[in-house]
C-alpha cells in the first residue's frame, strides 16, 4: 500500500498536471495554444512540490527527510520533460519527412517511455519511502486528497480519455 501511494504521488506530481496536458498537446505553435517553456515547466513543477510540502505540514524531523524527496521529484520531472521534448522533435521530423507511421517503431518507443517512467517511479518511491514512514494519519489523508485532486480534479492531466485519472479494470 505504501509503495502504491508513493507511486501515485510520483504520477500525480509528474503526469497529472496542467503542465503535462499542455506540453503533451499536439497543437502547433500557430494554433494559439499555450506551450510552456522549459522555465515555465520548472516553475510549475516547483509550485506543485511546494504545494505538496505545504499540505503535508512536515514536522522538524520530517523536514530533514524532505530535501532528498524534493531533489528527486525535480530531477525526475526534468528528465521526463527532456524525453518528451525529444519525442516531440522526433514526431515533427517524421511529419516533415512524410515518413509513413511505423507501428513497430512506435511500439518500441512506447516501451522505452514506459521503462523510463517505471525507473522514475522507483526513484521517487526510494526517495520518498523514509519520509512516508514518518507521516501521521492526517498527513497521509492530505496526501491522498492531493493525489485525488491531481488525478480527478479539473479534467487536466491524468490518463483516462477525459483526463480524469488512471483507468482501472
Secondary structure, 3 states (H helix, E strand, C coil): CHHHHHHHHHHHHHCCCHHHHHHHCCCCHHHCCCCCCHHHHHHHHHHHHHHHHHHHCCCHHHHHHHHHHHHHHHHHHHHHHHHHHHHHHHHHHHHHCCCCCCHHHHHHHHHHHHHHHHHHHHHHHHHHHHHHCCCCHHHHHHHHHHHHHHHHCCCCCCCCCCCCCCCCC
